[in-house]
Amino acid sequence: MIDYATIERIQSAAQITDVVSDFITLRKKGVNYVGLCPFHDDKSPSFTVSPAKNICKCFACGEGGTPLHFVMKHEQLTYVEALKYLAKKYGIEVKETELTDEQKQVGNDRESMFILNAYAQKSFTANLFENLEGKSVGLSYFRERGFRDDIIKKFQLGYSLEGRDAFSQQAMKAGYEKTYLEKTGLAIVGENNYVADRFRGRVMFPVHTLSGKIVAFGGRILKDEKTAKYVNSPESEIYHKGNELYGIYFARQAIVKQDRCFLVEGYTDVISMHQAGIENVVASSGTALTQGQIRLIHRFTTNVTVLYDGDTAGIKAAIRGIDLLLEAGLNIKIVLLPEGEDPDSFARKQNATSFNEYIRNNETDFVRFKAGLLMQEAGNDPVKKAQMLTEIITTIALIPEEIIRLLYIKECSRITGVDEGTLVRAISKKRQENLLQKKKPLYPEIENPEGSGRPPEEQVFPPENQDTFQDFDLEKVSALAKHERAILHYVVRYGEVDMLNVKKEANAEDDNHKEEKVAPLFVIEYIWEELVRDDLKFSNSLYQLILEEAYQKYKEEGFKAEIWFKNHANPQISKIAVDLATDKYIESKIHSRYKPVPKEEEKLIDQVPYELVNYKNVLLQNHIDEINLQIKNAENNNDFEQMNLLLKELSIWSEKKKEMASLLRERIVQNIKRIDNDRFTG
């Protein structure tokens, strides 16, 4: 682990202009610099670099951050790797903290496994080019598949000799322990010191992590034996199959540049496409997609084109993988290759131009693809048609963006002939069912005089992000998100500021006298206590995380919330902080000559409470609306007992709403008086 002092030195030394200009051309514009954004297809300079704030931001695609996070994003490095990159650039020695014995052992085990895998890869590749058996069996197979030697070497392909323990004996003679041969899965260790190579007699495909380390192998048998065609490394301390994608190390930069990822099934599909000049391709290695693999893709692009064989198995595989991709918010296209072709065989007959042209001409939107396929299967059978509609509704309901859902509903209605309104209602119901399965209640149970509250199935469920509320009321979600972000703005920009004394200090400087200070009240302290008192949490989980971390740290000596969160190890948090730290408007020099504008910091005592009152008011109104909806449902169902309970509950919440409205009126009146006073004295 890199110690905190070293991290601070690296962050202090790294200058945003210096770092960004290593990758893109910048030109000066006022106090800032601008250039073409490296994260999207930028036609005019929209990437702004601020030396004063030591941050960058693209005002077109939204990417940006500190020097550290720019390097992480641009070079696809981990947090620690990016720190080491900047340390090397600025000549800073990286010091790592002393680890516990247990941590050292875990680290040593992992490092030993990586070292052994690297040794194994070199050995297997050497067999391919230098060993007689390797050349006659393994190399011949790859060349028959049409792979060039440069591609074989690029992907570090190899061959494991047929001898029962040929590799294991070689590795142990070279000083590698049997324990790690077993832990990596390169060997199977049995009783009586029995050791056997797992991959004997197979051509080898190393699996690389995002940073290029080898975590596992896939081996293909070449002889017609009664054994599995492919064998993969077992799960281990360093390998979790559900978190890896074959080819991601070689594809990551091309995916970012093309803003698209081709998804295929097997090793040879990836390799053949690379050889044809298409590098933005990864494989799920023949297994169903996992959440971990989808998150890996999502780091680089939101656009995925799924390529599958044109046979029945390929079509079914395409459908199985769609739902998880959609739920993650990715844009999905499907391409079915000609009958009898797979991505491997098809790519070998193409170059990059002809391949991409085929994709453009044959890619299908997933809704059109799935609906058309299911319609064809259903025929005129009404039962099958109903099942088909249920499947489509289930799929569309997973899409987080409401506008995209509506577009797909329109398309689905056109294909199936089902009324749009019917589809909207069915999808809305399905999304609410999904929410009920995932969410916890937002409001604590309110006990009425009879001691009975609402049943669990009728409670309100909050979103973890803005999209989740869309089935209730999109405008309410926007209002809630707006106020949460406004409150977070004060947490990040002024969390450690004493809002009671900051204005007095400013006035004292102007008037050349000092006013007596009162006990400090820090911005984060006030916001935290106000929210905790009413048992409130932000609906956005990242916002809540920032709030909690700020409260934990605000009393630490030297803590500056803006600096801390802009340099946060979590790139999502850093991005939020950069956005909040970026001034949307800049005061004009002409305007400032005539009427000095009070600094935002001087208005904290007014603005922070005002934002909190507004936020609570929105939450109360949302809750009241929900109770009214439940009263209406109870009335429609002639459930008068439930209706009476809800009316009593509504009365309690309406009183709270009146109190909040009164507070808001007081704030507005005070602001009007202050504005009038400023005008009179101005």
PyMOL commands that set and color helices and strands:
alter all, ss='L'
color gray80, all
select helices_A, chain A and resi 4-13+16-20+67-75+79-89+101-130+132-144+149-154+166-173+178-184+191-193+241-243+248-258+267-275+291-298+312-327+343-348+352-362+366-378+382-396+402-416+420-438+456-458+466-471+474-494+502-511+523-533+541-553+561-566+571-581+589-594+600-636+640-681
alter helices_A, ss='H'
color red, helices_A
select strands_A, chain A and resi 27-29+32-35+47-50+55-58+64-65+158-160+187-189+195-197+202-208+214-221+230-232+261-264+281-283+303-308+331-336+364-365
alter strands_A, ss='S'
color yellow, strands_A
deselect
rebuild
show_as cartoon
